Amino acid sequence: MKKIDEGYDNLLKSNYELHSSTLQELKVLAKSWYDVDLSDFDSRSVRSNEENTLTEMKKSGLMCNYFFAYKEGDKYYLLDGFNRLFTDYGNIEFDCPVYIKIITDNLKDHELMHVLFRLNMWKLQERGFMRLDVSNFLDRGFRLFINEKFGISLYSYPDQGYKSRTKENSDFSVLREYFKNESEMTHDFSYGLAGTSLLFSNEKIVEDFREIVKCNDYMLPLPFNHYDTFLEGFIRFVSWRRVNGDIREYKFDTYLELLKGDNKFFGKLQKMSWTDSTRKNVYKWFRELKL
């Protein structure tokens, strides 16, 4: 890479260095930043399309868009460009010049998460009545970043099938609940782009992600009936508080002890069959709890 400029990115609220490179040089360099199997973060990154002609759209994506990275000491983290750098799209007839912005500010964890949000907002398409789909957002480069920077590993069902799972729900499906609000009408009501931006701006977001994954990290079978529903209620309760600016610490174990100490509600919960009212009762319990 060759440094050619430096400046301030008004969208990301960060200083950066602008470097130039060729695509092939940057591919090799970016891969050297990681000592992991990149296919663990997206099986598509190792597919071979050598039989296909690279489309003009793919060329445009490679040549016309910046790559982004974060520098922390001697360590580099790719922030945007996982698909473009780590996917084999086949032969390109020329080694095109590319440009990468390297953020040089010493950013806090939640500030880095908000940078990721800003760079990937285009993936968050609102579908229907505020149904924000975060599935693509949480995949690939996002997974790689939080694994390398924060040591948070997201589990998804292995390729060999559902029967080989080690959790009732994948970490992906559980984390998706963090971006949904609770409504009397539907449990699919999301915060939308504005609310999601507030979540990623909250200084506790990394701690929340770590806590959610930890609480989902049980071996089958479930510890008790409706454990997963109770965990879902906890996640939505915490995210609702974060959207409203709360930065207190929330530990799942605290609420688990309170649940088991509430003999009336805990006994009722164990006897319920899963219905929409079960989920609403759990969330009501969180909302009305006095600490």
Backbone torsions as a table, in degrees:
resi	resn	phi	psi	omega
1	MET	NA	149.2	178.0
2	LYS	-125.9	122.5	178.7
3	LYS	-72.3	128.1	-178.5
4	ILE	-122.6	-12.2	-178.6
5	ASP	-169.4	170.7	171.9
6	GLU	-147.7	157.7	-176.7
7	GLY	-174.5	-166.3	179.8
8	TYR	-123.6	127.1	179.8
9	ASP	-91.4	111.5	-176.9
10	ASN	-67.9	-28.7	179.8
11	LEU	-74.3	-42.4	-177.4
12	LEU	-91.4	-7.9	179.0
13	LYS	57.0	46.7	-175.8
14	SER	-148.8	149.8	171.3
15	ASN	-79.8	151.3	-178.0
16	TYR	-148.2	160.3	167.4
17	GLU	-108.4	137.3	177.6
18	LEU	-101.3	124.1	-179.7
19	HIS	-119.3	148.5	173.5
20	SER	-109.6	154.6	-179.9
21	SER	-162.7	175.1	166.2
22	THR	-96.0	158.8	-178.0
23	LEU	-58.5	-46.3	-177.2
24	GLN	-65.2	-39.2	177.8
25	GLU	-63.3	-42.2	-178.8
26	LEU	-69.3	-35.9	176.1
27	LYS	-57.6	-48.9	-179.4
28	VAL	-64.0	-44.1	-178.5
29	LEU	-63.6	-47.5	-177.6
30	ALA	-62.4	-39.0	178.3
31	LYS	-65.2	-30.0	179.8
32	SER	-70.4	-15.3	178.5
33	TRP	-73.9	-13.8	-172.3
34	TYR	-125.9	137.0	174.9
35	ASP	-110.6	52.2	-178.3
36	VAL	-136.1	163.8	173.9
37	ASP	-83.4	107.4	-175.3
38	LEU	-63.6	-23.0	178.4
39	SER	-67.9	-18.0	176.1
40	ASP	-67.6	-21.5	-177.6
41	PHE	-100.0	-14.8	174.3
42	ASP	-174.3	112.2	-179.4
43	SER	-63.1	-21.7	-179.9
44	ARG	-69.1	-17.5	-176.7
45	SER	-71.0	-12.7	-179.5
46	VAL	-114.5	10.0	178.4
47	ARG	-72.2	154.6	179.3
48	SER	-116.7	123.7	178.9
49	ASN	-114.6	33.1	-175.5
50	GLU	-63.4	-21.9	179.6
51	GLU	-80.6	-13.8	-176.3
52	ASN	-99.7	151.7	175.6
53	THR	-83.9	131.5	178.3
54	LEU	-67.1	124.6	-175.9
55	THR	-77.2	162.1	178.2
56	GLU	-63.1	-31.5	179.4
57	MET	-65.2	-42.1	179.1
58	LYS	-67.0	-39.1	177.0
59	LYS	-60.4	-43.4	-179.8
60	SER	-61.9	-42.3	179.3
61	GLY	-63.2	-36.4	-179.2
62	LEU	-73.3	-40.9	-170.1
63	MET	-92.3	-29.9	-169.1
64	CYS	-100.1	-9.9	-177.4
65	ASN	-110.2	140.1	175.9
66	TYR	-66.0	152.2	161.9
67	PHE	-97.5	156.6	-180.0
68	PHE	-132.4	141.9	177.0
69	ALA	-144.5	164.2	177.8
70	TYR	-123.0	131.2	179.9
71	LYS	-106.8	127.3	178.8
72	GLU	-131.0	98.1	-172.1
73	GLY	67.5	-123.4	177.0
74	ASP	-96.1	2.2	-175.5
75	LYS	-98.0	137.0	176.9
76	TYR	-115.6	141.0	175.3
77	TYR	-124.3	127.0	175.9
78	LEU	-74.1	128.1	179.8
79	LEU	-101.9	-31.4	-179.5
80	ASP	-153.7	128.2	178.7
81	GLY	129.4	12.7	-178.8
82	PHE	-53.9	-51.5	-176.8
83	ASN	-63.9	-42.8	-176.6
84	ARG	-69.4	-33.4	-176.4
85	LEU	-92.2	-30.8	-171.4
86	PHE	-108.8	3.0	177.1
87	THR	-105.8	135.2	178.7
88	ASP	-86.7	105.7	179.1
89	TYR	-94.4	8.1	-179.1
90	GLY	95.7	-174.3	-175.9
91	ASN	-73.2	138.1	172.8
92	ILE	-110.6	134.5	-171.7
93	GLU	-70.9	-12.2	175.6
94	PHE	-146.4	153.0	179.7
95	ASP	-89.3	91.4	-169.4
96	CYS	-70.7	147.9	174.9
97	PRO	-72.8	142.2	178.3
98	VAL	-135.4	165.3	-176.7
99	TYR	-132.5	139.7	-178.6
100	ILE	-129.5	130.1	174.6
101	LYS	-91.8	122.8	178.8
102	ILE	-108.8	112.5	-179.2
103	ILE	-71.2	127.4	-174.3
104	THR	-109.0	-9.4	177.3
105	ASP	-66.6	149.8	175.2
106	ASN	-84.7	89.6	-173.7
107	LEU	-86.3	145.8	173.2
108	LYS	-73.8	164.6	-174.8
109	ASP	-56.8	-47.8	-177.4
110	HIS	-69.6	-27.4	175.8
111	GLU	-68.0	-37.9	175.5
112	LEU	-65.1	-40.2	178.9
113	MET	-63.6	-36.5	179.4
114	HIS	-71.8	-32.4	173.5
115	VAL	-61.0	-44.8	177.1
116	LEU	-58.7	-42.4	178.7
117	PHE	-60.2	-47.3	-178.4
118	ARG	-63.0	-38.5	-178.4
119	LEU	-72.6	-21.3	-174.4
120	ASN	-117.9	15.9	-178.8
121	MET	-58.3	-30.7	-177.0
122	TRP	-63.6	-19.1	179.0
123	LYS	-80.9	-16.6	-173.7
124	LEU	-92.7	82.9	-178.2
125	GLN	-90.7	125.9	177.1
126	GLU	-78.6	124.1	-177.4
127	ARG	-116.6	119.5	180.0
128	GLY	70.3	-146.3	-175.4
129	PHE	-81.3	86.6	174.8
130	MET	57.7	36.0	176.8
131	ARG	-98.1	93.1	-176.6
132	LEU	-86.3	121.1	-178.0
133	ASP	-93.3	111.2	-178.1
134	VAL	-99.6	6.2	-175.0
135	SER	-57.0	-51.8	180.0
136	ASN	-66.9	-32.7	-179.1
137	PHE	-63.3	-40.4	-174.8
138	LEU	-80.6	-5.4	-173.0
139	ASP	-94.9	171.8	170.4
140	ARG	53.9	-110.6	-174.3
141	GLY	-60.6	-36.1	178.1
142	PHE	-63.3	-46.0	178.6
143	ARG	-60.6	-43.6	179.9
144	LEU	-62.3	-44.3	-177.6
145	PHE	-62.6	-51.6	-176.2
146	ILE	-69.2	-24.4	175.2
147	ASN	-69.9	-45.8	-176.4
148	GLU	-77.4	-39.0	-175.6
149	LYS	-84.9	-40.4	-173.2
150	PHE	-114.4	-4.8	-179.5
151	GLY	70.4	25.8	179.4
152	ILE	-100.6	113.4	-178.6
153	SER	-103.9	124.0	-179.0
154	LEU	-94.0	124.7	-179.4
155	TYR	-91.3	133.3	170.7
156	SER	-128.5	158.2	-177.9
157	TYR	-57.9	132.4	-180.0
158	PRO	-65.5	162.3	-174.7
159	ASP	-61.2	-26.1	-175.2
160	GLN	-73.8	-4.6	170.4
161	GLY	125.0	170.8	-174.4
162	TYR	-63.7	-33.5	-175.0
163	LYS	-67.9	-20.4	-178.6
164	SER	-92.4	10.1	-179.8
165	ARG	-67.8	155.6	176.9
166	THR	-115.4	-1.0	177.2
167	LYS	-133.7	156.3	177.5
168	GLU	-63.4	-41.7	179.6
169	ASN	-129.2	147.4	175.7
170	SER	-70.1	156.6	177.5
171	ASP	-61.7	-30.8	177.7
172	PHE	-59.9	-50.5	-175.8
173	SER	-66.8	-32.8	179.2
174	VAL	-72.7	-42.7	179.4
175	LEU	-64.4	-29.1	179.3
176	ARG	-60.4	-28.3	179.8
177	GLU	-65.1	-22.8	-179.6
178	TYR	-65.0	-21.1	-175.8
179	PHE	-104.5	15.0	178.4
180	LYS	-118.4	141.9	173.9
181	ASN	-96.3	164.0	177.5
182	GLU	-97.0	131.4	-179.5
183	SER	-130.1	149.7	176.2
184	GLU	-67.0	-20.5	-176.8
185	MET	-90.6	-41.4	-173.7
186	THR	-156.7	150.3	176.8
187	HIS	-92.4	6.0	178.5
188	ASP	-97.8	8.3	-178.9
189	PHE	-74.2	118.0	-178.4
190	SER	-101.6	169.6	-179.4
191	TYR	-78.1	-13.8	-175.9
192	GLY	74.8	-177.3	-175.9
193	LEU	-65.4	-39.9	-178.4
194	ALA	-64.2	-46.8	179.7
195	GLY	-66.9	-38.3	179.0
196	THR	-64.8	-36.7	175.7
197	SER	-62.1	-39.6	177.7
198	LEU	-64.6	-38.9	177.8
199	LEU	-61.5	-45.6	-178.3
200	PHE	-74.2	-13.8	176.4
201	SER	-89.3	-16.4	-176.9
202	ASN	-71.8	133.6	-174.2
203	GLU	-68.3	-9.0	-179.6
204	LYS	-99.5	6.7	-172.0
205	ILE	-62.6	-39.6	-179.6
206	VAL	-67.7	-41.4	176.9
207	GLU	-61.6	-39.4	178.9
208	ASP	-63.9	-45.3	178.9
209	PHE	-59.8	-44.4	-178.9
210	ARG	-64.1	-40.4	-179.8
211	GLU	-67.4	-41.0	-179.4
212	ILE	-64.2	-45.9	179.6
213	VAL	-64.7	-39.4	178.8
214	LYS	-62.9	-42.0	-178.2
215	CYS	-71.7	-22.1	175.8
216	ASN	-86.7	-2.5	-172.3
217	ASP	-92.5	59.2	174.5
218	TYR	-112.2	154.3	175.6
219	MET	-89.4	148.7	178.2
220	LEU	-66.1	149.2	1.6
221	PRO	-80.9	175.4	179.9
222	LEU	-60.5	146.4	-179.9
223	PRO	-60.6	-36.8	175.7
224	PHE	-157.7	165.0	-178.1
225	ASN	-61.0	130.4	179.6
226	HIS	70.8	24.2	173.7
227	TYR	-59.1	-44.5	-178.1
228	ASP	-65.7	-35.1	177.5
229	THR	-68.7	-38.8	178.0
230	PHE	-66.1	-40.1	177.1
231	LEU	-63.3	-40.5	177.4
232	GLU	-60.7	-42.4	178.3
233	GLY	-62.1	-40.8	178.4
234	PHE	-62.4	-44.8	-177.7
235	ILE	-62.7	-45.4	-178.8
236	ARG	-69.6	-34.0	176.8
237	PHE	-63.7	-46.6	-179.3
238	VAL	-64.7	-45.2	-177.9
239	SER	-64.7	-35.9	176.7
240	TRP	-61.6	-40.7	177.9
241	ARG	-67.7	-38.0	-179.9
242	ARG	-66.3	-41.5	178.8
243	VAL	-59.5	-29.5	179.3
244	ASN	-91.8	13.9	171.8
245	GLY	90.4	6.2	-178.7
246	ASP	-71.0	132.7	177.8
247	ILE	-123.5	20.0	175.7
248	ARG	-72.6	161.4	178.3
249	GLU	-83.2	133.3	178.1
250	TYR	-125.0	118.3	179.4
251	LYS	-111.2	131.0	-177.3
252	PHE	-62.1	-37.7	-178.1
253	ASP	-59.4	-33.8	178.6
254	THR	-60.3	-46.0	-177.9
255	TYR	-74.5	-29.1	177.0
256	LEU	-65.5	-41.4	177.6
257	GLU	-65.3	-40.4	179.0
258	LEU	-66.3	-36.8	177.2
259	LEU	-62.2	-48.6	-177.4
260	LYS	-68.8	-23.6	176.6
261	GLY	-81.5	-14.8	177.4
262	ASP	-92.0	81.8	-172.1
263	ASN	-57.7	-36.3	-177.5
264	LYS	-66.7	-51.8	-176.9
265	PHE	-73.0	-38.4	-178.7
266	PHE	-64.0	-41.7	177.5
267	GLY	-63.8	-40.9	178.2
268	LYS	-63.5	-41.3	-178.4
269	LEU	-63.6	-39.5	-178.0
270	GLN	-65.3	-28.1	-175.9
271	LYS	-90.4	-10.1	-177.7
272	MET	-73.3	144.4	164.9
273	SER	-89.0	152.8	-173.2
274	TRP	-71.5	121.5	173.6
275	THR	-140.4	173.4	177.0
276	ASP	-61.9	-32.7	-179.4
277	SER	-68.1	-29.7	177.1
278	THR	-62.1	-47.9	178.4
279	ARG	-59.7	-43.6	-178.9
280	LYS	-66.8	-36.7	177.6
281	ASN	-64.5	-40.1	178.4
282	VAL	-63.5	-46.6	-178.0
283	TYR	-67.0	-36.9	176.5
284	LYS	-61.8	-37.6	178.2
285	TRP	-60.1	-43.9	178.5
286	PHE	-64.3	-46.5	-176.0
287	ARG	-63.2	-34.7	-174.0
288	GLU	-94.0	-5.1	-178.0
289	LEU	-67.4	132.6	178.3
290	LYS	-106.6	121.2	177.7
291	LEU	-112.2	NA	NA
